[in-house]
Amino acid sequence: MFDICFSTPSVMNEDGIPQAGAQLRLGNDIFVFTIDLSHWSIPEYEQQWREGIWRLLEGASSSALMTAYAGPNGHMHHMWAFWREEKYLYVQQHAVINRELDHPFVPRNPYAYVGARIDASRYELPIPEWRVNLADIFAAAKKIA
C-alpha cells in the first residue's frame, strides 16, 4: 500500500508557527510527521505530491515528495526520495542542506536534488529504505488525481 495525506488541519504551535499533521503509508508502515506551513500551504504540498507521483507513473526514474520546505533562507529541506526500478519503488528519507548547494534550492523542482539511489542494505548503511510495488502507486494516483 501507498498513501500520503494530511491528517490534521493547520494549527499554530507553541512558537506561533503554522503546522499540520501528515502521514505516509509505505506498505504496512505508517509514518506520522508534522509539516511546517510557514512557506507553503497545504494545497501547495498536495500539488507537489501529485506532481511527484505522476512523474513516476509517466516513467521518470526518480522523484521526490516534499515534507518540509524551510523557505528561501531555510537551512534544511526534507522530502521522501523515490527511485523506480522495474516494478518497484524504493523510498528513503532525504534532506537537502542549503549550504551544500552551489545555487538556491528550488522547491518546485525537488527532483533535481534526489541523485542516484544508494542501496542501503547492500552497503550496510544505517539508512532505512522501503520497497513499494509500483501498482500501489497507480492505485494511489487514482485516488488523489
Secondary structure, 3 states (H helix, E strand, C coil): CEEEEECCCCEECCCCCEEEEEEEEECCEEEEEEEECCCCCHHHHHHHHHHHHHHHHCCCCEEEEEEECCCCCCCEEEEEEEEEECCEEEEEEEEEEHHHCCCCCCCCCHHHHCCCCCCCCCCCCCCCCEEEEHHHHHHHHHHHC
